[in-house]
Amino acid sequence: MSFAIPAESKSGKYLFCYFVGNEPHKERIHFAVSEDGYNFKALNNNEPVIIQTKGKKCVRDPYIFKGQDGFYYIIGTDMKCQEGWTSNHALVTWKSKDLVNWTDETIIDIRDFGGEFQNTTRAWAPQAFWDKKEQKYMIYWANSTAENDVAGMYYAHSSDMQTMTEPKPLYIRPNIQTIDGDIAFCEETDTYYLYFKHDEDQTIAYVKSKNLTGPYEDNPVVVSLAKTGVEGSEIYNITGTNQWVMVMDEYGTDRFFMQQTTDFENFKAVNPEDYSMPFNPRHGSICAIPDEAYERLIKAYK
């Protein structure tokens, strides 16, 4: 196999936000950091850095990003897995200016929208993308209800990551569960890529669109190169380069798989010797952070 050559990061560092397992004490926010975007070390001895106090008091699938207002935000699945896989109906968010002190913990209950959402049984793996057209955040996640147990991707807009508009369909595949959405934008082709868990064969596939909110072409293309089942993919840029890294949760092996691309469609696996995440992370996300934020995190979680 021909492996991808790791790119040389030009500035800043990287922060990995994740959870570690299916027991309540493992459904917490954890952090790890990296200087190169490939090799990560857990902070706080791989103990939680945020413990949820509202909703289910357990969080999964956290997504972290820097907002337009300079604050960092985390949005995750408000879920306690011990209650079952169709037991959650809300999202949870936090915000922070410095990545150390987190405030404004907010539960967004999808049932509150009523109608088809009043009996929501899954509200999974939310993420957010800045919608330039609407000048708001587009929150998107996988949703299912008691009446329709097959999850599909939905979206809503938010100006504050605490409230949002009524959900609308983003990408629905009738009778095929579609979860773990992750959107990336290719500037060269002005194209949005929606990656998701391809449930038919436990891989990662994408569909694409010229518009953030779709419609997305219903012609999934599988891109994951892992030899075992994967989910929870996340793609991020190695700063200052044209290289994008996709990580995904090899959920049956307690490992993460890493692959790399320049065009969002054609990937090469990264040699396992060239990356490391030695702390058994589960579905999470990675974002670039400035050097001063990295130093602040290291100091806070020696």
Rosetta silent file (secondary structure, phi, psi, omega in degrees, C-alpha in Angstrom):
SEQUENCE: MSFAIPAESKSGKYLFCYFVGNEPHKERIHFAVSEDGYNFKALNNNEPVIIQTKGKKCVRDPYIFKGQDGFYYIIGTDMKCQEGWTSNHALVTWKSKDLVNWTDETIIDIRDFGGEFQNTTRAWAPQAFWDKKEQKYMIYWANSTAENDVAGMYYAHSSDMQTMTEPKPLYIRPNIQTIDGDIAFCEETDTYYLYFKHDEDQTIAYVKSKNLTGPYEDNPVVVSLAKTGVEGSEIYNITGTNQWVMVMDEYGTDRFFMQQTTDFENFKAVNPEDYSMPFNPRHGSICAIPDEAYERLIKAYK
SCORE:     score description
SCORE:     0.000 S_00000001
   1 L     0.000  137.373  175.605    0.000    0.000    0.000 S_00000001
   2 L   -90.518  120.573 -176.836    1.182    3.510   -0.834 S_00000001
   3 L   -93.213  155.368  174.523    0.754    5.774    2.181 S_00000001
   4 E   -71.347  146.066  175.910    0.089    9.500    2.274 S_00000001
   5 L   -88.562  121.908  179.365    3.018   11.714    3.246 S_00000001
   6 L   -55.805  136.901  179.607    2.158   13.745    6.363 S_00000001
   7 L   -82.147  153.940  178.915    1.958   17.455    5.608 S_00000001
   8 L   -92.236  112.505 -179.320    4.034   19.984    7.509 S_00000001
   9 L   -62.887  134.478 -174.081    1.773   22.244    9.549 S_00000001
  10 L   -92.433  -22.367 -179.085    2.622   25.905    8.935 S_00000001
  11 L  -161.552  156.437  174.221    1.158   27.527   12.042 S_00000001
  12 L    69.815 -171.729 -179.634   -0.676   26.867   15.291 S_00000001
  13 E  -132.576 -167.563 -174.610   -1.542   23.611   16.960 S_00000001
  14 E  -137.950  144.021  179.480   -4.561   21.233   17.091 S_00000001
  15 E  -121.979  129.250  179.471   -7.212   20.324   19.669 S_00000001
  16 E  -108.626  124.586  179.327   -9.064   17.001   19.707 S_00000001
  17 E  -114.153  126.585 -171.432  -12.415   16.888   21.573 S_00000001
  18 E  -157.267  174.049  168.293  -13.860   13.411   22.221 S_00000001
  19 L  -121.319  175.622 -169.538  -15.498   10.983   24.651 S_00000001
  20 L  -125.725   -5.166 -179.533  -14.129    7.592   25.678 S_00000001
  21 L   179.725 -174.594 -173.074  -16.831    4.954   26.204 S_00000001
  22 L   -98.873   -2.855  174.837  -20.391    3.812   26.788 S_00000001
  23 L   -86.174  151.121 -176.675  -20.548    4.010   30.588 S_00000001
  24 H   -52.414  -39.558 -178.648  -21.907    7.268   32.078 S_00000001
  25 H   -72.865   -9.409  177.028  -18.546    8.258   33.582 S_00000001
  26 H  -101.773   -7.822  177.977  -16.982    7.888   30.127 S_00000001
  27 L   -91.839   69.284 -175.042  -19.603   10.000   28.361 S_00000001
  28 L  -136.446  165.012  176.349  -17.767   13.211   29.148 S_00000001
  29 E   -82.385  124.094  175.887  -15.803   15.858   27.257 S_00000001
  30 E  -119.660  152.594  177.967  -12.103   14.983   26.931 S_00000001
  31 E  -123.713  146.279  167.632   -9.310   16.970   25.260 S_00000001
  32 E  -139.085  155.190 -178.415   -6.063   16.029   23.531 S_00000001
  33 E  -128.119  160.216 -179.545   -3.607   18.307   21.737 S_00000001
  34 E  -145.929  145.223  175.219   -1.142   18.001   18.885 S_00000001
  35 L   -90.029  -23.562 -174.580    1.670   20.111   17.498 S_00000001
  36 L  -117.376   -7.334 -178.972    1.565   18.595   13.999 S_00000001
  37 L    88.438    1.240 -178.610   -2.059   17.470   13.484 S_00000001
  38 L  -123.901  -37.366 -176.689   -1.104   13.772   13.478 S_00000001
  39 E  -111.686  116.754 -173.339    0.274   12.877   16.900 S_00000001
  40 E  -114.125  148.559  174.294   -1.973   13.693   19.846 S_00000001
  41 E  -127.447  136.344 -177.961   -1.508   13.518   23.598 S_00000001
  42 E   -70.643  142.020  173.383   -4.381   13.483   26.072 S_00000001
  43 L   -93.030  159.649  174.764   -4.756   16.356   28.504 S_00000001
  44 H    58.184   34.167 -179.141   -5.705   15.990   32.181 S_00000001
  45 H    55.919   31.640 -178.791   -4.441   12.372   32.232 S_00000001
  46 H    61.597   27.260  171.809   -7.304   11.540   29.857 S_00000001
  47 L   -96.562  160.452 -176.799   -9.831   12.510   32.522 S_00000001
  48 L   -59.433  147.334  172.710  -12.833   14.725   31.643 S_00000001
  49 L  -107.093  -15.448  173.028  -12.358   18.468   31.237 S_00000001
  50 E  -137.099  132.382  174.353  -16.119   19.167   31.211 S_00000001
  51 L  -116.160  118.047 -176.409  -18.772   17.265   33.156 S_00000001
  52 L   -64.927  140.714 -178.105  -22.301   17.869   31.914 S_00000001
  53 L  -116.885  -10.078 -176.854  -24.825   19.016   34.524 S_00000001
  54 L  -118.024  172.568  176.874  -28.059   19.263   32.506 S_00000001
  55 L    60.038 -131.729  179.948  -30.206   16.942   30.388 S_00000001
  56 L   -75.384  -10.548 -176.799  -28.971   13.351   30.444 S_00000001
  57 L    61.577   23.264  176.221  -25.764   14.528   32.166 S_00000001
  58 L  -143.737  140.370 -177.754  -23.883   12.486   29.579 S_00000001
  59 E  -131.736  143.158  178.135  -22.506   13.629   26.232 S_00000001
  60 E  -132.542  162.221  171.289  -21.338   11.789   23.133 S_00000001
  61 E    55.533   47.284 -175.206  -19.991   12.745   19.691 S_00000001
  62 E   -71.384  140.421  176.929  -18.722   16.234   20.622 S_00000001
  63 E  -120.408  126.881 -177.872  -17.952   18.722   17.849 S_00000001
  64 E  -116.939  139.573  178.795  -15.731   21.735   18.589 S_00000001
  65 E  -157.541  162.568  176.439  -15.243   24.809   16.428 S_00000001
  66 E   -96.265  126.352 -177.206  -14.393   28.511   16.597 S_00000001
  67 L   -81.191  171.696  179.683  -17.369   30.780   16.034 S_00000001
  68 L   -66.009  -21.338 -177.794  -17.626   33.998   14.074 S_00000001
  69 L   -91.728    4.976  179.571  -17.665   35.912   17.368 S_00000001
  70 L    90.424  -10.831  176.098  -14.281   34.592   18.506 S_00000001
  71 L   -82.632  152.997  170.246  -15.764   32.146   21.010 S_00000001
  72 E   -95.269  145.824 -179.695  -15.209   28.410   20.788 S_00000001
  73 E  -128.377  146.004  168.944  -18.289   26.190   20.857 S_00000001
  74 E  -120.897  133.509  172.220  -18.919   22.519   21.586 S_00000001
  75 E  -129.070  134.928 -175.894  -22.106   20.817   20.461 S_00000001
  76 E  -145.606  178.163  177.892  -22.793   17.180   21.262 S_00000001
  77 E   -84.126  117.759  176.936  -25.334   14.394   21.655 S_00000001
  78 E   -80.424   93.213 -171.177  -27.206   14.659   24.971 S_00000001
  79 L  -154.005  139.057  170.584  -27.407   10.923   25.599 S_00000001
  80 L  -111.470  106.765 -172.992  -26.844    8.246   28.225 S_00000001
  81 H   -60.056  -26.893  179.273  -26.206    5.070   26.266 S_00000001
  82 H   -62.917  -18.033  177.956  -27.214    2.869   29.228 S_00000001
  83 H   -85.884   -4.050  177.945  -30.797    4.005   28.603 S_00000001
  84 L   111.875  161.829 -174.487  -30.708    2.515   25.094 S_00000001
  85 L   -80.844   -5.977  175.734  -29.905    3.606   21.555 S_00000001
  86 L  -124.731   51.423 -172.474  -33.316    5.220   21.014 S_00000001
  87 L  -124.265    6.174 -176.721  -33.461    7.168   24.256 S_00000001
  88 L  -120.898  154.571 -173.563  -32.265   10.673   23.470 S_00000001
  89 L  -147.091   18.054 -175.139  -34.022   13.681   22.048 S_00000001
  90 E  -146.766  162.239  173.245  -31.723   16.648   22.609 S_00000001
  91 E  -110.828  159.600  177.539  -28.434   18.334   21.784 S_00000001
  92 E  -131.671  141.521 -179.782  -26.130   20.039   24.296 S_00000001
  93 E  -132.126  155.489  171.252  -23.862   23.063   23.767 S_00000001
  94 E  -138.873  164.568  173.717  -21.164   25.023   25.611 S_00000001
  95 E  -138.722  156.085 -179.033  -19.097   28.120   24.801 S_00000001
  96 E  -156.756  144.497  174.893  -15.674   29.394   25.848 S_00000001
  97 L   -88.715  -29.367 -170.709  -13.368   32.292   25.109 S_00000001
  98 L  -120.723    1.744  179.874  -10.187   30.542   26.242 S_00000001
  99 L    73.327   -0.891  178.936  -10.864   26.775   25.792 S_00000001
 100 L  -108.809  -44.834 -178.960  -10.376   26.271   29.538 S_00000001
 101 L  -102.295  116.613 -175.389  -13.446   27.868   31.109 S_00000001
 102 L  -111.562  132.698 -176.771  -16.709   26.635   29.581 S_00000001
 103 E  -132.648 -175.056  172.357  -20.081   28.289   30.224 S_00000001
 104 E    58.206   36.608  176.057  -23.636   28.588   28.883 S_00000001
 105 E   -56.459  125.214 -173.435  -24.389   24.868   28.991 S_00000001
 106 E  -135.989  133.191  173.430  -27.625   24.610   27.007 S_00000001
 107 E   -98.491  126.227  175.159  -29.978   21.754   26.170 S_00000001
 108 E  -108.684  103.568 -175.380  -31.745   22.028   22.800 S_00000001
 109 E   -88.884  116.185 -177.000  -34.668   19.588   22.938 S_00000001
 110 H   -65.775  -26.755  179.998  -35.771   18.575   19.449 S_00000001
 111 H   -62.537  -24.644 -176.717  -39.204   17.524   20.784 S_00000001
 112 H   -64.833  -16.598  179.680  -39.992   21.178   21.473 S_00000001
 113 H   -80.484  -10.272  175.646  -40.513   21.752   17.750 S_00000001
 114 L    66.007 -162.239  179.292  -43.579   19.514   17.838 S_00000001
 115 H    54.889 -132.746 -177.842  -45.129   17.972   14.755 S_00000001
 116 H   -66.535  -14.022 -176.644  -43.004   15.184   13.319 S_00000001
 117 H   -96.250   -4.940 -173.058  -40.294   15.925   15.932 S_00000001
 118 L   -66.575  -21.343  178.452  -42.424   15.573   19.078 S_00000001
 119 L  -114.818   38.075  179.144  -41.515   11.892   19.453 S_00000001
 120 E   -58.969  132.163  179.968  -37.799   12.172   18.627 S_00000001
 121 E  -116.032  -16.923  173.512  -35.881    9.086   19.771 S_00000001
 122 E  -139.232  130.698  168.228  -32.446    9.911   18.332 S_00000001
 123 E  -135.285   90.558 -165.227  -30.747   13.279   17.960 S_00000001
 124 E  -109.555  146.672  165.398  -27.230   12.180   17.155 S_00000001
 125 E    47.530   59.339  179.254  -23.815   13.639   16.370 S_00000001
 126 E   -72.587  148.274  172.454  -24.588   17.327   15.778 S_00000001
 127 E  -138.861  174.665 -178.807  -22.135   19.601   14.012 S_00000001
 128 E  -140.957  148.691 -179.692  -22.200   23.209   12.843 S_00000001
 129 E  -142.581  135.795 -179.388  -21.082   25.117    9.742 S_00000001
 130 E   -72.389  120.764  179.866  -21.158   28.866    9.159 S_00000001
 131 E   -92.566  102.715 -176.764  -23.797   29.648    6.533 S_00000001
 132 L   -63.000  -35.028 -178.945  -22.495   32.754    4.734 S_00000001
 133 L   -65.459  -45.164 -178.161  -25.786   33.258    2.914 S_00000001
 134 L   -88.029  -14.626 -175.010  -27.884   33.268    6.086 S_00000001
 135 L    55.748   42.317  177.361  -25.136   34.753    8.293 S_00000001
 136 E  -145.267  166.442  173.741  -25.987   32.136   10.897 S_00000001
 137 E   -80.013  135.825  171.212  -24.679   28.767   12.030 S_00000001
 138 E   -97.801  110.608  175.371  -26.212   25.790   10.307 S_00000001
 139 E   -89.351  132.924  179.019  -26.558   23.030   12.909 S_00000001
 140 E  -137.361  147.373 -174.441  -27.022   19.568   11.415 S_00000001
 141 E  -161.440  170.971  176.195  -27.517   16.148   12.991 S_00000001
 142 E   -94.642  130.695 -176.310  -29.129   12.721   12.512 S_00000001
 143 E  -130.386  140.007  171.465  -32.720   12.486   13.745 S_00000001
 144 E  -138.221  163.155 -179.238  -35.238    9.667   14.100 S_00000001
 145 E  -131.765  170.732  178.154  -38.650    9.375   15.745 S_00000001
 146 L   -61.672  -30.935 -178.788  -40.861    6.680   17.229 S_00000001
 147 L   -81.473  -30.582  179.359  -42.881    6.780   13.992 S_00000001
 148 L  -131.719   96.713 -172.007  -39.820    6.669   11.706 S_00000001
 149 L   -78.261   -3.595 -179.748  -36.996    4.720   13.318 S_00000001
 150 L   -93.247  112.650 -175.859  -34.628    5.263   10.365 S_00000001
 151 L   -70.882  142.858  173.584  -32.455    8.300   11.109 S_00000001
 152 E  -133.966  168.604 -177.247  -31.820   10.920    8.454 S_00000001
 153 E   -86.329  130.639  177.816  -29.855   14.171    8.365 S_00000001
 154 E  -125.641  162.983  176.999  -31.664   17.379    9.361 S_00000001
 155 E  -142.308  161.518  174.294  -30.536   20.977    9.784 S_00000001
 156 E  -153.177  162.703  179.366  -31.576   24.229   11.450 S_00000001
 157 E  -105.533  149.902 -179.887  -30.074   27.700   11.766 S_00000001
 158 E  -145.575  142.562  175.379  -28.842   29.386   14.927 S_00000001
 159 L  -100.952  -12.986 -174.642  -27.364   32.778   15.741 S_00000001
 160 L  -135.018    0.374 -177.753  -26.232   31.878   19.260 S_00000001
 161 L    61.138   20.616  175.199  -25.821   28.057   19.436 S_00000001
 162 L  -123.717  -26.390  176.127  -28.480   28.028   22.161 S_00000001
 163 L  -130.546  159.431  177.651  -31.650   28.334   20.107 S_00000001
 164 L  -153.751  163.392 -179.139  -32.413   27.296   16.559 S_00000001
 165 L   -74.972  170.543  179.335  -35.045   27.426   13.844 S_00000001
 166 L   -60.947  133.898 -177.747  -37.423   24.575   13.058 S_00000001
 167 L   -62.791  148.224  175.734  -35.506   21.601   11.605 S_00000001
 168 E  -130.955  154.927  177.672  -35.613   20.831    7.885 S_00000001
 169 E   -65.400  136.837  175.225  -34.434   17.752    5.950 S_00000001
 170 E  -106.413  -51.333  177.910  -30.824   17.923    4.778 S_00000001
 171 E  -155.397  111.158 -176.696  -30.208   14.458    3.340 S_00000001
 172 L  -118.314  130.516  173.554  -32.659   11.601    3.790 S_00000001
 173 L  -114.653  106.558 -177.288  -32.248    8.077    2.420 S_00000001
 174 L   -53.824  128.286  175.417  -35.573    6.241    2.764 S_00000001
 175 L    68.708    9.768  176.969  -35.224    3.030    4.777 S_00000001
 176 L  -129.668  116.937 -178.089  -31.427    3.465    5.161 S_00000001
 177 L   -63.896  132.570 -178.101  -30.082    4.957    8.369 S_00000001
 178 E  -129.287  111.307 -174.185  -27.828    7.961    7.703 S_00000001
 179 E  -133.591  175.042  172.141  -25.827    9.306   10.662 S_00000001
 180 E    59.601   50.222  178.637  -22.577   11.074   11.635 S_00000001
 181 E   -69.927  144.951  176.829  -22.665   13.861    9.059 S_00000001
 182 E  -147.308  116.985 -175.009  -19.548   15.994    8.517 S_00000001
 183 E  -102.512  135.492  174.645  -19.528   18.826    5.960 S_00000001
 184 E  -130.253  151.886 -178.693  -16.436   20.238    4.238 S_00000001
 185 E  -116.894  128.919  176.831  -16.177   22.955    1.575 S_00000001
 186 E   -99.454  110.371 -177.101  -13.841   22.800   -1.429 S_00000001
 187 L   -66.572  -35.652 -176.052  -13.027   26.353   -2.521 S_00000001
 188 L   -61.871  -36.724 -177.390  -11.494   25.276   -5.855 S_00000001
 189 L  -111.085    2.450  179.828  -14.720   23.698   -7.087 S_00000001
 190 L    53.382   48.739 -173.585  -17.174   25.673   -4.919 S_00000001
 191 E  -128.984  137.284  174.373  -18.583   22.369   -3.680 S_00000001
 192 E   -96.814  133.691  176.944  -19.862   21.159   -0.322 S_00000001
 193 E  -111.222  126.287  175.388  -19.115   17.555    0.657 S_00000001
 194 E  -107.525  104.935  175.950  -21.345   15.792    3.164 S_00000001
 195 E   -89.146  147.867 -178.746  -19.547   12.751    4.584 S_00000001
 196 E  -158.705  166.898  176.535  -21.566   10.256    6.621 S_00000001
 197 E   -74.384  118.481  179.449  -21.621    6.691    7.903 S_00000001
 198 E   -85.097   95.171 -167.282  -22.583    4.455    4.979 S_00000001
 199 L   -63.305  -24.839 -176.979  -24.662    1.998    6.964 S_00000001
 200 L   -59.747  -36.868 -177.880  -24.831   -0.632    4.243 S_00000001
 201 L  -134.762   16.860  175.612  -21.195   -1.653    4.709 S_00000001
 202 L    58.592   43.477  177.240  -20.056    0.331    7.778 S_00000001
 203 E  -118.611 -172.885  173.261  -17.856    2.674    5.743 S_00000001
 204 E  -113.389  131.049  179.318  -17.710    6.447    5.182 S_00000001
 205 E  -128.939  168.180  174.950  -19.250    7.896    2.027 S_00000001
 206 E  -132.136  155.545  164.468  -19.960   11.359    0.668 S_00000001
 207 E  -127.587  160.817 -175.221  -22.581   13.166   -1.370 S_00000001
 208 E  -136.059  162.557 -176.720  -22.035   16.689   -2.677 S_00000001
 209 E  -155.947  156.081  173.225  -23.884   19.888   -3.470 S_00000001
 210 L   -85.431   -7.499 -179.545  -23.263   23.445   -4.669 S_00000001
 211 L  -123.460  137.325 -178.742  -25.391   24.671   -1.760 S_00000001
 212 L   -55.770  -42.970 -176.480  -24.680   24.159    1.934 S_00000001
 213 L   -92.167   11.819  176.023  -28.280   23.228    2.715 S_00000001
 214 L    87.357 -172.374    8.264  -28.624   21.062   -0.380 S_00000001
 215 L   -73.045  146.153  176.102  -30.079   19.352   -2.207 S_00000001
 216 L   -93.971  136.240 -179.800  -27.208   16.853   -2.066 S_00000001
 217 L   -58.081  127.785 -177.689  -26.795   14.474   -5.007 S_00000001
 218 L   -86.971   66.990 -179.997  -28.168   11.102   -3.950 S_00000001
 219 L  -144.802   72.340 -173.456  -25.213    9.129   -5.278 S_00000001
 220 L   -59.719  137.034  177.063  -23.037    8.153   -2.304 S_00000001
 221 E  -117.413  119.673 -179.040  -19.347    7.511   -2.994 S_00000001
 222 E   -75.623  133.125 -178.644  -17.470    5.406   -0.423 S_00000001
 223 L  -124.693  -17.677 -175.423  -14.077    6.867    0.528 S_00000001
 224 L   -68.803  140.644 -176.832  -12.967    5.201    3.777 S_00000001
 225 L  -107.247   -0.780  179.359   -9.959    2.881    3.423 S_00000001
 226 L   -64.114  147.587 -178.223  -10.167    1.177    6.824 S_00000001
 227 L   -89.889   -7.446  177.045  -10.515   -2.595    6.743 S_00000001
 228 L  -119.007  172.246 -178.687  -12.920   -2.664    9.695 S_00000001
 229 L   -63.203  139.404 -179.200  -16.196   -0.872   10.390 S_00000001
 230 L  -133.663  161.026  176.348  -15.911    2.874   10.941 S_00000001
 231 E  -158.313  176.744  173.656  -18.123    5.792   11.946 S_00000001
 232 E    58.285   49.288 -179.804  -17.883    9.353   13.191 S_00000001
 233 E   -73.424  152.605  177.888  -15.606   10.745   10.494 S_00000001
 234 E  -146.560  127.941 -179.791  -14.109   14.234   10.829 S_00000001
 235 E  -113.345  136.725 -178.422  -12.088   16.081    8.188 S_00000001
 236 E  -146.617  155.382 -177.295   -9.738   18.977    8.995 S_00000001
 237 E   -89.395  140.812  168.323   -7.038   20.969    7.264 S_00000001
 238 L   -82.930  112.520 -166.275   -3.338   20.871    8.084 S_00000001
 239 L   -55.025  135.801  178.159   -2.870   24.615    8.377 S_00000001
 240 L    79.682    8.273  179.658   -1.096   26.385    5.577 S_00000001
 241 L  -129.943  174.248  175.377   -1.273   23.382    3.227 S_00000001
 242 L   -98.568   16.074 -178.037   -3.697   21.872    0.720 S_00000001
 243 L   -96.511  132.803  177.207   -3.805   18.635    2.702 S_00000001
 244 E  -119.406  131.447 -179.046   -6.954   17.541    4.524 S_00000001
 245 E  -104.255  133.158  172.846   -6.924   14.723    7.071 S_00000001
 246 E  -110.977  124.562  172.933   -9.942   12.538    7.762 S_00000001
 247 E  -109.907  152.179  179.270  -10.068   10.628   11.038 S_00000001
 248 E  -149.607  152.186 -176.320  -12.716    8.066   11.873 S_00000001
 249 E   -84.655  110.945  170.871  -13.664    5.882   14.817 S_00000001
 250 E   -82.076   79.806 -165.336  -12.872    2.190   14.274 S_00000001
 251 L   -61.276  -19.532 -179.787  -15.481    1.511   16.926 S_00000001
 252 L   -91.484   -2.125 -173.544  -14.839   -2.244   17.172 S_00000001
 253 L  -125.433   -3.456 -175.508  -11.113   -1.903   17.781 S_00000001
 254 L    61.682   30.175  177.180  -10.663    1.084   20.146 S_00000001
 255 E  -126.684  163.690  169.310   -8.573    2.732   17.437 S_00000001
 256 E  -111.206  145.615  177.227   -8.861    5.690   15.102 S_00000001
 257 E  -109.370  141.751 -176.787   -8.075    5.446   11.389 S_00000001
 258 E  -126.559  133.990  175.326   -6.474    8.348    9.509 S_00000001
 259 E  -141.268  166.976 -167.535   -6.426    9.114    5.782 S_00000001
 260 E  -138.494  149.629 -178.819   -5.548   12.170    3.714 S_00000001
 261 E  -149.973  160.852  170.104   -6.726   14.039    0.600 S_00000001
 262 L  -115.789  -15.447 -175.460   -6.219   17.218   -1.413 S_00000001
 263 L  -121.320    5.411  176.890   -9.451   17.080   -3.438 S_00000001
 264 L    73.042   -0.354 -177.464  -11.992   15.699   -0.889 S_00000001
 265 L  -122.993  -35.770 -176.955  -12.662   12.675   -3.105 S_00000001
 266 L  -111.493  120.466 -173.303   -9.446   10.677   -3.480 S_00000001
 267 E  -117.816  153.310  168.178   -7.773    9.543   -0.266 S_00000001
 268 E  -125.243  141.458  177.545   -4.609    7.761    0.807 S_00000001
 269 E   -68.890  145.643  172.050   -4.208    6.099    4.172 S_00000001
 270 E   -88.298  134.292  179.080   -1.721    7.607    6.598 S_00000001
 271 L   -57.346  128.007  179.100    0.852    5.107    7.798 S_00000001
 272 H   -53.547  -23.988  177.890   -0.070    4.071   11.379 S_00000001
 273 H   -73.993  -13.699 -176.155    3.553    4.812   12.290 S_00000001
 274 H   -99.983    1.197  175.824    2.990    8.467   11.320 S_00000001
 275 L  -145.133  157.562 -178.682    0.111    9.204   13.692 S_00000001
 276 E  -152.545  137.275  174.415   -0.824    8.399   17.271 S_00000001
 277 L  -142.086   69.335 -170.052   -3.862    8.718   19.543 S_00000001
 278 L   -81.380   50.420 -178.094   -2.891    6.464   22.462 S_00000001
 279 L  -145.578   21.682  173.854   -5.898    7.173   24.661 S_00000001
 280 L    51.059   54.119  179.531   -8.771    5.143   23.148 S_00000001
 281 L   -72.917  154.300  168.099  -10.921    8.037   21.893 S_00000001
 282 L  -110.017 -177.757 -175.821  -14.418    7.605   20.563 S_00000001
 283 L   -36.546  119.352  179.641  -16.291    9.788   18.037 S_00000001
 284 L  -152.406 -158.810 -176.129  -14.943   13.331   18.308 S_00000001
 285 E  -150.450  159.380 -176.226  -13.612   16.303   16.351 S_00000001
 286 E  -130.445  135.460  175.787  -10.404   18.236   15.725 S_00000001
 287 E  -136.205  153.057  176.315   -9.863   21.952   15.192 S_00000001
 288 E   -76.061  143.889  177.559   -6.827   24.173   14.701 S_00000001
 289 E  -135.324  153.571  178.003   -5.916   26.457   17.602 S_00000001
 290 L   -72.595  162.207 -178.258   -3.305   29.229   17.980 S_00000001
 291 H   -55.916  -40.430 -176.908   -0.061   28.667   19.839 S_00000001
 292 H   -66.669  -33.468  176.699   -1.184   30.719   22.829 S_00000001
 293 H   -68.438  -39.109  176.529   -4.326   28.593   23.255 S_00000001
 294 H   -59.728  -48.054 -179.598   -2.189   25.454   23.137 S_00000001
 295 H   -63.356  -37.497  179.382    0.110   26.802   25.843 S_00000001
 296 H   -65.465  -40.541  178.849   -2.871   27.809   27.974 S_00000001
 297 H   -66.984  -43.220  178.624   -4.351   24.302   27.748 S_00000001
 298 H   -59.714  -42.630 -179.703   -1.025   22.665   28.604 S_00000001
 299 H   -66.877  -38.787 -176.718   -0.705   24.929   31.654 S_00000001
 300 H   -72.619  -31.319 -174.807   -4.292   24.296   32.783 S_00000001
 301 L  -124.499   56.451  179.859   -4.086   20.521   32.454 S_00000001
 302 L   -59.543    0.000    0.000   -0.505   19.607   33.423 S_00000001
